[in-house]
Amino acid sequence: MSKQRVQSESAPAAIGTYSQAIRHGALVFVSGQIPLDPATMEPDAGDFEDQVRRVIENLAAVCTAAGGGLNDILKLTVYLTDMDEFACVNRVMAEYFNEPYPARAAVGVASLPRGAAVEMEAVLGL
């Protein structure tokens, strides 16, 4: 089985030496998405909730390009520069995901690329 690159024009282009996602068999590994507008590649200027929405929409675009959707996510990792915002992440996720929710980890970090306050990476099962 070989790995295949997954790419979506509706999600931000990679800003480094990585792919938006890699498919290997029935698994898709989606690289961390930050709140960049895919059209301008500029950070979302909104509040934290707006940034979470942009990140989830970017994830959804890559999931769609892989042939799936948000509800195919098996494992989601959330990186936050402020763990006090975790409740907001839960609130917004409840609008986009259906039960059973993916397994998830939330990790507090000192900083993220491009000054983002949130980043999410995922593993899909298709």
SENUMI-254879 format. One line per field, with one value per residue: x, y, z of N, C-alpha, C, CB in turn. Coordinates in Angstrom, 3 decimals, decimal comma, always signed. Glycine has a CB too. Example, Ala and Ser with C-alpha at 12.3 -4.5 7.8 and 13.67 -1.06 7.14 Angstrom:
BEGIN
nu = +13,190_+12,850
nv = -5,690_-2,250
nw = +7,800_+7,080
cau = +12,300_+13,670
cav = -4,500_-1,060
caw = +7,800_+7,140
cu = +13,200_+12,900
cv = -3,300_+0,030
cw = +7,800_+7,870
cbu = +11,308_+14,084
cbv = -4,473_-0,598
cbw = +9,046_+5,725
//
This chain:
BEGIN
nu = +0,845_+0,581_+1,317_-0,850_-1,171_-3,441_-5,293_-6,793_-8,265_-9,884_-8,941_-6,307_-3,177_-0,258_+2,149_+4,715_+7,057_+5,171_+2,205_-1,273_-2,855_-2,426_-3,218_-3,488_-4,330_-7,341_-7,128_-6,769_-4,558_-4,675_-3,003_-2,086_-4,373_-4,638_-6,189_-6,332_-7,375_-8,273_-8,322_-6,846_-4,678_-4,187_-4,251_-7,255_-9,083_-10,891_-12,519_-11,710_-13,619_-14,394_-11,971_-11,804_-13,975_-13,074_-10,833_-12,091_-13,654_-11,625_-10,487_-12,704_-12,808_-10,482_-11,082_-13,288_-12,028_-10,627_-12,588_-14,359_-15,807_-16,320_-17,469_-16,226_-13,911_-11,727_-9,892_-9,024_-6,844_-6,335_-4,737_-3,995_-3,291_-4,233_-5,599_-7,886_-9,770_-10,932_-13,614_-14,998_-14,118_-15,350_-18,058_-18,277_-17,459_-19,614_-21,516_-20,656_-19,981_-21,288_-22,591_-21,292_-18,741_-15,398_-12,451_-10,334_-7,732_-6,546_-4,174_-2,130_-0,155_+2,785_+2,991_+1,749_+1,953_+2,030_+0,879_-1,482_-4,243_-5,331_-5,073_-5,780_-5,468_-6,123_-7,234_-8,719_-11,077_-11,922
nv = -1,172_+2,177_+5,578_+8,370_+11,668_+14,111_+16,868_+20,072_+22,814_+24,403_+24,697_+26,059_+26,341_+24,316_+25,603_+24,926_+22,190_+19,917_+17,916_+18,661_+16,530_+12,978_+9,954_+6,593_+3,562_+2,926_+4,991_+8,464_+11,024_+14,097_+17,092_+19,598_+22,221_+25,679_+28,873_+30,056_+31,956_+30,360_+31,590_+33,954_+33,331_+34,555_+35,141_+34,528_+37,281_+37,446_+36,894_+34,461_+32,378_+32,655_+31,940_+29,225_+28,216_+28,704_+27,014_+24,490_+24,514_+24,528_+22,024_+20,443_+20,893_+19,593_+17,004_+16,481_+16,541_+14,214_+12,376_+12,072_+13,252_+15,522_+13,883_+11,497_+11,582_+10,009_+10,519_+13,471_+16,113_+18,893_+21,945_+24,510_+27,893_+29,036_+27,490_+28,163_+28,676_+26,344_+25,544_+27,005_+25,788_+23,271_+24,051_+25,087_+22,853_+21,128_+22,110_+21,333_+18,598_+15,268_+12,862_+9,534_+11,402_+12,229_+10,567_+12,499_+14,829_+17,537_+20,017_+22,214_+24,826_+26,892_+28,600_+29,020_+28,475_+31,427_+33,094_+31,984_+31,044_+28,605_+25,245_+22,372_+18,884_+15,811_+12,358_+10,375_+7,769_+5,904
nw = +0,000_-0,847_+0,058_-0,452_-1,554_-0,333_-1,320_-1,095_-2,666_-1,243_+1,259_+3,300_+1,623_+2,094_+4,367_+4,613_+4,610_+4,105_+3,541_+2,972_+3,692_+4,097_+2,620_+3,513_+2,736_+4,337_+6,062_+6,772_+7,301_+8,545_+8,304_+10,741_+11,038_+10,907_+11,672_+8,899_+6,115_+3,215_+0,709_+0,861_+2,413_+4,769_+8,322_+10,219_+11,258_+13,259_+16,485_+19,102_+18,866_+16,164_+14,996_+15,728_+14,284_+11,649_+11,559_+11,826_+9,515_+7,597_+8,159_+7,449_+4,683_+3,785_+4,620_+2,957_+0,447_+0,684_+0,465_+2,511_+5,576_+8,347_+10,300_+9,894_+11,226_+13,363_+15,379_+16,978_+17,465_+19,428_+19,641_+21,841_+22,648_+24,884_+27,439_+28,788_+26,900_+26,192_+26,685_+24,781_+22,437_+22,733_+22,593_+19,960_+18,470_+18,951_+17,247_+14,743_+14,727_+15,030_+17,375_+17,539_+19,036_+17,901_+19,225_+21,337_+22,024_+23,962_+23,907_+25,612_+24,422_+23,951_+21,733_+18,341_+14,740_+12,704_+14,609_+15,505_+17,637_+17,940_+16,765_+14,833_+14,264_+12,510_+12,296_+9,961_+9,317_+6,599
cau = +0,000_+1,391_+0,639_-1,335_-1,408_-4,789_-5,164_-8,019_-8,140_-10,762_-8,229_-5,038_-2,041_+0,783_+3,100_+5,989_+7,358_+4,192_+0,993_-2,500_-3,217_-1,894_-4,096_-2,820_-5,435_-8,596_-6,828_-6,311_-3,896_-4,810_-2,053_-2,655_-4,984_-4,748_-7,259_-5,968_-8,342_-7,616_-8,241_-5,824_-3,600_-4,010_-4,941_-8,596_-8,956_-11,981_-12,248_-11,306_-14,657_-14,252_-10,790_-12,149_-14,825_-12,234_-10,029_-12,963_-14,012_-10,445_-10,447_-13,793_-12,434_-9,511_-11,828_-14,080_-11,104_-10,221_-13,743_-15,087_-16,328_-15,941_-17,923_-15,335_-12,724_-11,604_-9,061_-8,800_-5,947_-6,536_-3,647_-4,487_-2,335_-4,890_-6,500_-9,141_-10,679_-11,367_-15,076_-15,421_-13,867_-16,429_-19,301_-18,253_-17,421_-20,952_-22,275_-20,126_-19,800_-22,372_-22,163_-20,250_-17,679_-14,097_-11,519_-9,732_-6,785_-6,350_-2,817_-1,754_+1,156_+3,242_+2,681_+1,413_+2,359_+1,318_+0,201_-2,792_-4,584_-5,834_-4,715_-6,344_-5,082_-7,094_-7,099_-10,018_-11,226_-12,872
cav = +0,000_+3,397_+6,768_+9,275_+13,024_+14,675_+18,319_+20,815_+24,248_+25,084_+24,780_+26,747_+25,586_+24,047_+26,705_+24,300_+20,939_+18,903_+17,833_+18,921_+15,231_+11,778_+8,775_+5,294_+2,627_+3,534_+6,067_+9,754_+11,810_+15,502_+17,970_+20,648_+23,364_+26,891_+29,701_+30,845_+32,031_+29,702_+32,476_+34,994_+32,769_+35,442_+34,672_+35,026_+38,441_+37,446_+36,486_+33,069_+31,512_+32,726_+31,158_+27,800_+27,905_+28,671_+25,792_+23,346_+24,579_+24,085_+20,561_+19,865_+20,945_+18,526_+15,743_+16,333_+16,192_+12,824_+11,520_+11,889_+14,451_+15,684_+12,764_+10,356_+11,766_+9,067_+11,130_+14,897_+16,730_+20,344_+22,675_+25,816_+28,738_+29,415_+26,396_+28,729_+28,734_+24,981_+25,482_+27,541_+24,721_+22,292_+24,656_+25,160_+21,482_+20,548_+22,581_+20,736_+17,156_+14,459_+11,724_+9,579_+12,356_+11,569_+10,604_+13,828_+15,327_+18,987_+20,255_+23,613_+25,108_+28,273_+29,382_+28,279_+29,215_+32,632_+33,736_+31,375_+30,672_+27,229_+24,399_+21,021_+17,851_+14,737_+11,077_+9,910_+6,393_+5,875
caw = +0,000_-0,889_+0,559_-1,481_-1,074_-0,440_-1,371_-1,356_-2,949_-0,296_+2,538_+3,096_+1,096_+3,089_+4,535_+4,948_+3,923_+4,491_+2,727_+3,733_+4,259_+3,445_+2,731_+3,476_+2,896_+4,777_+7,013_+6,249_+8,340_+8,159_+8,985_+11,568_+10,368_+11,699_+11,109_+7,726_+5,037_+2,083_-0,457_+1,037_+3,234_+5,914_+9,526_+10,498_+12,140_+14,226_+17,857_+19,238_+18,305_+14,706_+14,633_+15,841_+13,126_+10,444_+11,630_+11,542_+8,097_+6,856_+8,332_+6,659_+3,269_+3,527_+4,761_+1,739_-0,635_+0,904_+0,242_+3,769_+6,208_+9,748_+11,118_+9,668_+12,056_+14,470_+16,425_+16,768_+18,439_+19,470_+20,285_+22,279_+23,365_+26,136_+27,800_+29,270_+25,754_+25,890_+26,666_+23,489_+21,461_+22,900_+22,111_+18,498_+17,949_+19,037_+16,090_+13,520_+14,848_+15,584_+18,184_+18,566_+18,755_+17,773_+20,348_+21,240_+23,023_+23,928_+24,380_+25,774_+23,831_+24,132_+20,540_+17,128_+13,547_+12,245_+15,716_+15,729_+19,009_+17,909_+15,630_+14,966_+13,314_+12,607_+11,597_+9,475_+8,868_+5,467
cu = +0,895_+0,596_+0,292_-1,603_-2,860_-4,627_-6,491_-7,689_-8,954_-10,173_-6,904_-3,964_-1,030_+1,752_+4,473_+6,149_+6,455_+3,039_-0,202_-2,966_-2,545_-2,883_-3,231_-3,893_-6,694_-8,381_-6,343_-5,783_-3,876_-3,850_-2,784_-3,164_-5,064_-5,763_-6,790_-7,114_-7,683_-7,462_-7,093_-4,572_-3,248_-4,755_-6,326_-8,472_-10,022_-11,535_-11,920_-12,340_-14,611_-13,064_-11,080_-13,006_-13,999_-11,396_-10,884_-13,385_-12,841_-10,295_-11,496_-13,446_-11,449_-10,192_-12,639_-13,190_-10,638_-11,370_-14,560_-15,648_-15,904_-16,341_-17,178_-14,057_-12,784_-10,913_-8,794_-7,866_-6,088_-5,371_-4,152_-3,376_-2,917_-5,920_-7,828_-10,183_-11,272_-12,889_-15,628_-15,227_-14,985_-17,744_-19,363_-18,231_-18,806_-21,838_-21,875_-20,078_-21,043_-21,777_-22,164_-19,136_-16,356_-13,358_-10,754_-8,729_-6,710_-5,010_-2,576_-0,336_+1,504_+2,896_+2,376_+1,833_+1,444_+0,509_-1,174_-2,985_-5,040_-5,344_-5,339_-5,798_-5,982_-6,633_-8,501_-9,952_-12,291_-13,158
cv = +1,241_+4,571_+7,676_+10,640_+13,417_+16,183_+18,948_+22,274_+25,067_+25,162_+25,480_+25,814_+25,371_+25,221_+26,182_+23,012_+19,816_+18,935_+18,186_+17,640_+14,132_+10,652_+7,532_+4,254_+3,367_+4,672_+7,309_+10,554_+13,259_+16,337_+19,038_+21,808_+24,513_+27,810_+30,650_+30,822_+31,406_+30,604_+33,467_+34,493_+33,699_+34,879_+35,303_+36,138_+38,467_+37,045_+34,987_+32,125_+31,490_+31,894_+29,657_+27,388_+27,785_+27,393_+24,575_+23,348_+24,163_+22,569_+19,895_+19,838_+19,832_+17,165_+15,463_+15,918_+14,742_+11,849_+11,264_+13,193_+14,494_+14,490_+11,458_+10,470_+10,807_+9,706_+12,571_+15,388_+18,236_+20,953_+24,082_+26,603_+29,220_+28,345_+26,904_+28,813_+27,368_+24,853_+26,001_+26,492_+23,689_+22,801_+24,652_+23,756_+20,854_+20,983_+21,849_+19,207_+16,506_+13,357_+10,467_+10,528_+11,618_+11,517_+11,914_+14,048_+16,835_+19,262_+21,759_+23,815_+26,585_+29,156_+28,443_+29,103_+30,394_+33,299_+33,173_+31,051_+29,226_+26,540_+23,032_+20,122_+16,653_+13,475_+10,622_+8,425_+6,366_+4,467
cw = +0,000_-0,344_-0,605_-0,861_-1,309_-0,390_-1,729_-1,626_-1,946_+1,109_+2,269_+2,532_+2,221_+3,149_+4,944_+4,165_+4,424_+3,495_+3,596_+4,416_+3,456_+3,697_+2,622_+3,770_+3,276_+5,768_+6,283_+7,428_+7,881_+8,993_+9,777_+10,733_+11,357_+11,016_+10,003_+6,736_+3,808_+0,860_-0,346_+1,747_+4,394_+7,118_+9,662_+11,538_+13,227_+15,617_+17,899_+18,627_+16,783_+14,240_+14,698_+14,647_+11,847_+10,428_+11,266_+10,079_+7,215_+6,958_+7,446_+5,178_+2,921_+3,639_+3,497_+0,572_-0,523_+0,665_+1,488_+4,270_+7,659_+10,600_+10,830_+10,497_+13,234_+15,661_+16,033_+17,858_+18,296_+20,237_+20,593_+22,963_+24,691_+26,475_+28,384_+28,153_+25,402_+25,818_+25,337_+22,389_+21,537_+22,323_+20,584_+17,888_+17,944_+17,870_+14,806_+13,543_+15,433_+16,451_+17,334_+18,126_+18,610_+19,108_+20,202_+22,349_+22,845_+24,600_+24,466_+25,253_+24,020_+22,936_+19,386_+15,913_+13,245_+13,344_+16,026_+17,204_+19,094_+16,644_+15,899_+13,866_+13,536_+11,888_+11,246_+9,168_+7,789_+5,025
cbu = -0,964_+1,865_+1,515_-2,613_-0,461_-5,754_-4,088_-8,999_-8,602_-12,093_-8,006_-4,561_-1,381_+1,540_+2,584_+6,090_+8,832_+3,679_+0,827_-3,617_-4,757_-0,453_-5,218_-1,616_-5,106_-9,486_-5,774_-7,468_-2,444_-6,276_-1,099_-1,634_-6,394_-3,355_-7,899_-4,670_-8,801_-8,390_-9,547_-6,402_-2,353_-4,505_-4,104_-9,545_-9,028_-13,068_-13,459_-11,089_-16,033_-14,088_-9,616_-12,901_-15,906_-11,313_-9,420_-14,204_-14,470_-9,174_-10,681_-15,085_-11,825_-8,318_-12,765_-14,818_-9,893_-9,688_-13,303_-14,188_-17,851_-16,565_-19,393_-14,983_-12,607_-10,841_-7,716_-10,144_-4,456_-7,913_-2,357_-5,688_-1,928_-5,561_-5,814_-8,897_-9,950_-10,826_-15,663_-14,632_-12,484_-16,610_-19,433_-17,028_-16,464_-21,605_-22,076_-18,753_-18,578_-23,257_-23,075_-19,680_-17,590_-13,241_-10,544_-10,802_-5,358_-7,536_-1,774_-1,864_+1,172_+4,743_+3,847_-0,113_+2,395_+0,402_+0,081_-2,951_-5,670_-7,386_-3,138_-7,895_-3,579_-8,414_-6,341_-10,455_-11,593_-12,335
cbv = -0,005_+3,693_+7,514_+8,716_+14,020_+14,151_+18,737_+20,691_+24,559_+24,385_+23,349_+27,353_+26,328_+22,734_+27,706_+24,028_+20,563_+19,137_+16,414_+19,481_+15,034_+11,408_+8,778_+5,209_+1,568_+2,484_+5,611_+10,531_+11,284_+15,998_+18,621_+21,140_+23,009_+27,596_+30,502_+30,311_+33,519_+28,473_+33,228_+36,151_+32,508_+36,872_+34,982_+33,875_+39,714_+36,528_+36,809_+32,726_+31,966_+34,188_+31,508_+27,511_+28,983_+29,922_+25,621_+23,369_+25,992_+24,788_+20,177_+20,651_+22,314_+18,617_+15,794_+17,643_+17,132_+12,652_+10,228_+11,279_+14,512_+16,937_+12,554_+10,245_+13,234_+7,824_+10,344_+15,699_+16,272_+20,720_+22,714_+25,653_+29,939_+30,830_+25,474_+30,114_+29,295_+24,027_+26,294_+28,831_+24,048_+21,950_+26,091_+25,970_+20,621_+20,938_+24,082_+21,265_+16,839_+13,855_+11,546_+8,158_+13,425_+12,290_+9,338_+14,908_+14,653_+19,765_+19,578_+24,050_+24,735_+28,298_+30,330_+27,948_+28,290_+32,282_+35,172_+30,102_+31,590_+27,200_+24,302_+21,059_+17,463_+15,190_+9,996_+10,700_+5,442_+6,677
cbw = +1,222_-2,327_+1,592_-2,157_-1,768_+0,709_-2,378_-0,173_-4,392_-0,244_+3,183_+4,404_-0,114_+2,758_+5,579_+6,461_+4,116_+5,947_+2,101_+2,811_+4,276_+3,978_+1,624_+4,515_+3,944_+5,398_+8,036_+5,498_+8,629_+8,341_+7,978_+12,562_+9,807_+11,860_+12,205_+7,073_+4,767_+1,695_-0,634_+1,810_+2,375_+5,587_+10,768_+10,999_+11,330_+13,767_+18,772_+20,706_+18,772_+14,247_+15,557_+17,179_+12,950_+10,378_+13,047_+12,454_+7,726_+7,385_+9,819_+6,876_+2,927_+4,513_+5,998_+1,409_-0,623_+2,320_-0,323_+4,826_+6,091_+10,309_+10,908_+8,184_+12,547_+14,030_+16,629_+16,771_+18,231_+20,136_+19,375_+23,229_+22,500_+26,025_+28,801_+29,866_+24,548_+26,932_+27,837_+23,153_+21,711_+24,377_+22,637_+18,018_+18,776_+20,355_+15,912_+13,269_+15,714_+14,453_+19,416_+18,841_+19,866_+16,733_+20,370_+21,286_+22,876_+24,645_+23,447_+27,260_+22,322_+24,368_+20,176_+17,075_+12,358_+11,098_+15,441_+14,881_+19,555_+17,980_+15,432_+14,911_+13,464_+12,048_+12,472_+8,223_+10,047_+4,288
//
